[in-house]
Amino acid sequence: MLRTAQEIAEIVKYQEELQNLSNAKLAKELNITNSALTRYFNGERKIPYDLLQKLADTLKVPVEYLILKNVSKTSDSYTELNYFDIEDNSNYSYKKANILYDEKASKKILIPNVTLGDYAGVKDICIFKMNASSLDHIMPNTVTVAVKQVKTEDLKDGDIVVFQNCHGIDIRLFFNDKRAKIISFVPRTTDKTKERYNYLYKDSWHFNIIGKVVLHTTQTRNPIDE
């Protein structure tokens, strides 16, 4: 459950007392005016996520601790994962290095273990926020997904995967026709421009499977949209 702006203000006030900070000093660190900070905490204005992240960084607490109720501020309740915010899928074709090894493309975030469930503490998982229009029969156009690195032979028909090919990075259903020796990435959408990609085993160098989607959530509003 999400905290209200007033609840966030109470947490901030407590952290200010612990760290000997004033509202004026905190506002200066956030590069906003003291009056603007007050309006956010009074609920007069919605708190943007990037400001929440700056606030969490300044107070040295996970941003989820500010946003979510019943979450500890200690790292024991979180798993640190790489986060990729993919604004343009076409920027990441297979001709470039595997995106997982592109340090400039990601940042570290803490995900509550209660959200990850059975995947809490698993380090070969990364988080992608990306366009999922190829699967708009299954999920909204913009989703945040947890992707687990797996071997191709461990994937099953119908698994949702994130992969790279010459068109960029995408999310689709995986199918492996072992008799014909063809791997397919299949869309589920009304968009006729989203074609099915079929690759013979011998042409597998044309794509790179980043991993299997094990969790996904929609991104439809600001985390503090009340």
N, C-alpha and C positions, 0 to 999 in steps of 0.2 A: 504494500500500500504506500502511496506517495505522501510525503509530508506537505503541509501547507506552507506558504511563505512565512507565516507567523511562527510555525514550529522550527523552520530553518533559522529564523532570527534568534530564537531561544538557544539553539545549539551554538550559533555563532557567538552570542553574548557569553556563553559559558567558556568557549574556547578563547575568547578575547581575555577573559579574566585569568585563565590559566597561563596565557602567553604574554600577559601584560600589554595588550593591544587596545587601542581606542578605536572607535568608529571612524574617526577622522584619519587615523593612520592606515586603517584597513582600506578605506575608500581610496586613499592615495596609492596604495599597493595595487588596487584594482583599476586604477586610472579612471575613476569616476568621481563625481562630487559626493560630498557627505549627504546632501539632500536627496540625490538620486538613490543612494544606498538605502536611505530611510524609506523612500517610496516603495522600493522593492520589498523591504521587510514588512511594511504595512499592508502589502497586498494590493497597492494602488497600481502597480505595474508588474507584468509577468517577468520572472527572472529568466533570462536567456541561458541556454545550456553552457555556452562558452564562458559566461560570467560565473556560473556555478563551478565550472572546472577551475577557473582562476582562483575562486574563493577557497575551494578545497586544497589547491596547491599551496596557497598562502598560509592556510591553517594547518597544513601537513596532515590532512585526513583524506580518506578515499571519497570521491565525489558521491558514491552510492550511499555513504553514511549521511550525507546532507539530504539526499533525495528520498531514500527509502526508510520506512519505519521498521522497527525491530531488527535493525542491522547494527552489528558492533562496529566500532571504529578501528578495531585491530585487524591486522592483515590475516589472522587465522581464519576469518570468515570469508576470505576472498581467494581467488586464483588470479594471478597476473598473466595476462595473455596479450598477444599482438593484435592490434586493431587496425583494419584497413577500411578507409572510407573511400569507396570507388565512385567518384562523381561521373566519370566517363568510361564506360566499359571498354571502348575501343582503344584506350591508351595502353592496354596491357596485352599485347599479342604474344603468342608463343615465341616470336622471333626475338623478344627480349628475355632477360633472365627470369626464372621462376619468381613470381612476385613475393613468395615467402622469404626470399633472400635479398629483397630490396629494402634495406633499412630505411631509406628515405620515404618509402610508401606507407610505413606503419608507425604506430606509437604504442606504448604500453598502457594498458588500462587494467583496472581491478574489477572483476565480475563476482558478484555475490555467489558463494557456493550453493546457497539455496536455489538460485536460478539455474546453475549448472547441473544440479542434481547428481546423478551417477557419474557425471563427467567432472565433478569438482576435483581440483588438484591434478587433472590430466594436462600434461604440458604440450602434447602434440596437437593441440586445438588452437585455432585462431578465430578471430571474429571479423566478419565482413559486413559492412553496410553497403548495399549495392542495388542496382536495378534488376528486378526479377520479372520483367515483362514477358519473358519467354515462358513463364509458368503462371500466367495470370489466372488460370483455372484453378490453381492450387494455393497461391499466395498473392498478396497485393504487389503492386509494381515496385515499391521500395520496401526492402526487408533488412533486418539484421539477422545474420545466420552464424551459428557456431559450426565451424568446419574442422573435421578430424582427418588428419593425414592417414591414408590407407593405401595398401597395395591394390593394383587393379584386379588381381585375382581374388581379392577378398570382397569385392563389390558384388552386389546382387542386382538382378534386373529390376528396374523401377526405383533404385536408390537415387536420391537427389544429390547431384555433385556440382561442385564449382570447378571450372576448367578453363584453360587458355587454348586458343587456336589462332589462326591468322586474322580473325575478326576482332580479337580481344579476349576479355574475360567474360564468362557467362555462367548461368546456372540452369541446368536441365536434368531430365531423367536419363539415367545410364542404362544401356542394354548391351549385352554381350552375346552375339550369335556365334557360339563355338563351332558349329558345323560349317558355317560360311566363313568363319574367321573374320567377323566384322564387329567393330565396336561402334555403337550409335549414341548420339546425344540428342534426345528427343524433346521438342517443346510441347507444352500444353497451353495453347493460346488461340484466340480468334484472329490474331495478327498473322495474315498470310505471308508477310515478309520474313517471318521467323522460320527458316528452313531446318530440316532435319540434317544433322551432320553424320555421315557414315564413313568409317575409316577401316580399310583392311589392316590386319595385324601388322603387315610389313610396312605400313605407312603410319605407324603409331608415333613417329617423330613429329608428325604434323600437329599434335596436341599435347597438352600437359594437364593431367588431372591433379588439381590442388588438394582435393579431399572430398569427403562425404559430409553432407549437411546432417548434423545430429540434433540441432535445435534451431528454431527460427521464431522470430517475433516481428510484428509489424511496427513500422515507424510512422505513426499517423499524427502525433502531436508533440508539442514541447513537453519534456518530462515534468515540468512544473505548471502545466496548463490546468488551471483549476476550473 
